[in-house]
Structure formats: structure tokens, C-alpha cells
Amino acid sequence: MHIKCNAPRRNNSLRSNKFRPVIVSQTFDSAFRQRSFFVRFAHFKELILLIKLFLLLRNKFINLLQKIFCLGYIINTMTNVTRKEKSLKIKAPIVEALKNAYETPSYQFHIPGHTKGNGSLPEFKKLIGKKALSIDTTDEFDGLGTLHPATGPIKEAQELAAEAFGAKKTFFLLNGSTAGNLAIAMGLTKKGQKIVTNRNCHRSILTGMIISGAEPLWLVPNRFEEWGIWGNVTPESVEEILKNNSDASMVWITNPTYEGVVSDIKSISKVCRKYNVPLIVDEAHACLWNFNEHLPTSALKLGADAVVHSLHKTGGSMSQSSMLHIAENSMLDVDAVEKALKLLHTTSPSLILLASLDAARANLVSPKGRKQLERAVQNAKYLRREIDKLEHIHSLKSDFGYKTDITKVFIKDDRLSGKRLESILEIDFNIEVESASDAGLLILSNIGNTRNDMQYLVKCLQKIDQTNYSDICYLENKKYMPMLTPIIKMTLREAFYSHKETVPKKDAIGRISAEVIAECPPGISVLLPGELITEEHIPYLVDYEFLEVIK
Ligand SMILES: Cc1ncc(COP(=O)(O)O)c(C=O)c1O
């Protein structure tokens, strides 16, 4: 049988080349030499031609070379800058420590008992990811430091945050800015003390006063009736109330409002200094202000003594995580605040939440974070410009006497209630907004939103503007949020701890409220414990069939 085999034959031919007779090689060599003369001659001619061409196009050639060098230089500098940016690694101590703990795992016989997700429901584990469960731990373990007192990476991260926000001291908060407000009330106010605060303050400030027994002296801010929202607090109104109440021991202002209306904190702080009372500013919605020149100035730079920031709202940290800052020249007793925080906080703080605060701060100070914020500002400007072109939809703008935070875009459609507009956006266009009231709705231009997001929103608003939605039969009647002056019958604390009963809403008129009834979000009170329930309140209590009243 004949077997075809190519490989050995190839080897043979190689071998035969190797032993080629010398004479063959000589013939080839001389032929080559002959050819190479002509080739070289031809090259010489080409060279002359090239030189001639070069002389002819010399200037253009030099120009081109210069351009290539320039381009190279620019590219090199740019990549050097990015390399430098990258090498300027922003520190995030808790993130680092948690990463380290993840990469050097131990056998764990401590809480949390799901032990890196091994004890979790598989569906949940799949949803949240094994890694997230692996780093779900609390302080004291894995060299992660402690929250109370702040030690290790947690202490370091709080110090970096203080530096970034321009504070003397920063506390990381779990349970949101609510925890910060409660700690201020609990640590710094006492039973019977008078606190000047705006009527539209967040319910956490009220809860704080229920805990401590301090009593509010209500500042009634400007009201923008046309928009159905609360406006700014004026320095004059603060001065008026301090002048008439020498027992007032603190001024506690919300700034900005939920809808982004900004008060003149600098002047208010001057008034507070004049009357020697500390100024606390609830800046829950303004943690970005220190990181972009187009945004208003943070109260920490305007003379406030303490400020709370809900980093989880707009700063990029995870839900529930916030910060409490004590200002450089604060007259507050910082130890008292810290002690109250320790009492209010969980004894098992989530390292994931703490790391997310650390990461949010590191992101905001980084070039990338600054770009994200600039994009949010530019997106908001774009959205506002486009809304200005619409016929029926309008946005709240800065006007005489107050400023606004540009990233909070409060809009209304003069044919529809805010809640109706919200449901159109949600049902017809798959868009979710921050909140809606009877008057309008609030859109946040966030650091995480892209220009594409905004363009889609604009397109949808344009469509709504051109569509006659008012024909739809379930159109709601506008019912603006109440702005009633409260009739106080008891202190918050007295009312909260009194005997109570529950009565049908219609029978509650003339009784004293025993509960906080707030429009949520943003948790602004309609009725507070100790206040008289009147007929005017009833239309705003649509979600309630029964009310809790004092017995
Ligand atoms: C003005 C104001 N302060 C404080 C809070 C409480 O913030 P957190 O949700 O972070 O507890 C809120 C929440 O909406 C708020 O609007």
C-alpha cells in the first residue's frame, strides 16, 4: 500500500538545499551582483528624485512634521494629565479597609449571621450579589474601626469628609439626616427651651423637640401661593422673633426648601450672632453645594454652627446615610452632640453604608465627580431652557428676593395638577420624578443622570405640552398644601405623651391633634401634636379616615 507522506519529502528538499553544490551558488551570486548594480542605480535615481521632490515641497513637508510633533506633544501631555489624575488617588479609607477585608477573608463566627450570604435566601443573594453580602459587616470586625467612638478608617474618613465640606468635625450618620437633627435636639436643647424654627421644617426637628421637650417659636416663611409652596425665610423675620423672645436659645432653619428655594443664610447668621444664639441649618437637600461654583454657598461657609447633609439624597451615597457637620467657629457643645448620637445610633452600624459615605465624598472631590456635578448643572440648565419654550408647562425660577438651587426643577402645568402630571409621566412615559404635590412636581437633575435621560424627559414634556390631557375625566381639582397658621393648645411633648383616642375624621374638628400628620415626601407637617384640628384641615387629610386626638 502506498502511503502519502508530505512532511519527510519537505525535509528531504531542505536537506538537498543544504548540500547544494557550490557552483550553483556562485552562478547565482554573480547574477545577483549584476542585478544589484541596476537596482542600486535605479535607487540612486529614485533618491535624486526624492531630494528634488523634498526641495520642492520642503516647506510643506516641514509644516507637516511640525504638526505631527505638535499633535504628539498634545496627546502626550493629555495622557500625562490623565495619568497624573489617576495617580492622584483620592483616599477612601473605609472603602480600602472593606476591600482589604474582602480580599483576605477569615472564618467568621460573629454577626451578621448570614455569614457572607451563606445563610441568605438564594433569590435575595442572586439579586443583591454575593460580593455585597460578603462585605456586609459591622464595625469592630476585620480591622474596620468603630463608629462610637470613631476609630481607625471610620475616624479617618470622617476627618477627610470634614476637610471636603469645610467643617471642624463631621459625624457619619446612619438613619439619615433624621439622626443628625435628633442628636442636635437631644444634645443641645432642653425642656421648655424656645427654638426658632420654620413652620415647614422637617418632622425630624419636631421629633427632636418631642424628645427634649423644647418648644418651637414658629417662623412663617414667605409663601409662593401661585406655586403652592413655601418660600424663603427672611433675616428680618428672624430678627423680629429674636427681638420679641429673649428666651429663644437657638435658630434652626431649613435651607434650601425641598423645591430648592434658598434663604439668605449669611444675613440670618449675622442676626444670630447679634442675639448670641447658635444657628443650625438643615441642608439635607444641599450636600453638593460645596463642589460646584454654580450652586449656592453652603451654610458652613456663611456662619452656621452646624449643618446636616443627606448625602444619600443627592450626594451619591446609599439610602439612609448622611453627615452632620460642626462648623469651624461653632459655639456648640460638640461632645453633647456626639453623646446624643451614640444614644441614637444603632450599635451595629452597617459598614456598607459607612463606606458609601466615604466613597461619595471621595467621588465628589475627584475630577470625575466634579464632572458629574457639572453635567448635572448643565443638564438642569438645558431642561429649564427647553421648558421655557413650552406653552403650558413652566418651571420655578429665581425671582426677586430669593435664589434657587438650579438642580431642583419644580414644574407645573397650568392645565393639570402636579399629581396628574406625575401619573402621566409615569404611566405614559415610564418616568419617575422626585415628588408631586397638587401644585406641581419636582425633578432632580442628579450627578448620575446623563444628557440622554434629560433629552428623553424634554421630549416627553414637549409631547405632554402639545396634548390635551385636560379632557381626561379623572383630572383632579387642585388642592394646594395647607399653609395654615397653627393654633397651639399644648406643647409637642405634652401632647405626644398624653392619653389619646382615635376618632372618625369628621368628629375630629375642634379636638387637639395627638399625632404628626405630614405630607410625605418631604415630611412637612399639616398638623402637629398639641394643635387644634379645624375644618380647614379636613380637605388635606384625604388619606386619613380616622385621626388620633388628645383624650
Ligand atoms: C429638610 C429635611 N431635613 C431632614 C430630612 C431627613 O432626612 P433623611 O431622610 O436623610 O433622614 C429631610 C427628608 O426628606 C428633609 O427634607
The ligand as a Tripos MOL2 file, in Angstrom:
@<TRIPOS>MOLECULE
LIG
   16    16     1     0     0
SMALL
NO_CHARGES

@<TRIPOS>ATOM
      1 C1        -35.4240   69.2950   55.0990 C.3       1 LIG1
      2 C2        -35.1980   67.8810   55.5180 C.ar      1 LIG1
      3 N1        -34.4760   67.6310   56.6110 N.ar      1 LIG1
      4 C3        -34.2230   66.3720   57.0220 C.ar      1 LIG1
      5 C4        -34.7320   65.3020   56.3340 C.ar      1 LIG1
      6 C5        -34.4620   63.9260   56.8250 C.3       1 LIG1
      7 O1        -33.5110   63.3640   56.0130 O.3       1 LIG1
      8 P1        -33.2300   61.7880   55.9700 P.3       1 LIG1
      9 O2        -34.2180   61.2080   55.0270 O.co2     1 LIG1
     10 O3        -31.8310   61.7420   55.4640 O.co2     1 LIG1
     11 O4        -33.3710   61.2660   57.3320 O.co2     1 LIG1
     12 C6        -35.4800   65.5130   55.1620 C.ar      1 LIG1
     13 C7        -36.0200   64.3880   54.3990 C.2       1 LIG1
     14 O5        -36.7080   64.4860   53.4330 O.2       1 LIG1
     15 C8        -35.7410   66.8340   54.7560 C.ar      1 LIG1
     16 O6        -36.4790   67.1100   53.6820 O.3       1 LIG1
@<TRIPOS>BOND
     1     1     2 1
     2     2     3 ar
     3     2    15 ar
     4     3     4 ar
     5     4     5 ar
     6     5     6 1
     7     5    12 ar
     8     6     7 1
     9     7     8 1
    10     8     9 2
    11     8    10 1
    12     8    11 1
    13    12    13 1
    14    12    15 ar
    15    13    14 2
    16    15    16 1
@<TRIPOS>SUBSTRUCTURE
     1 LIG1         1 GROUP 0 **** ****
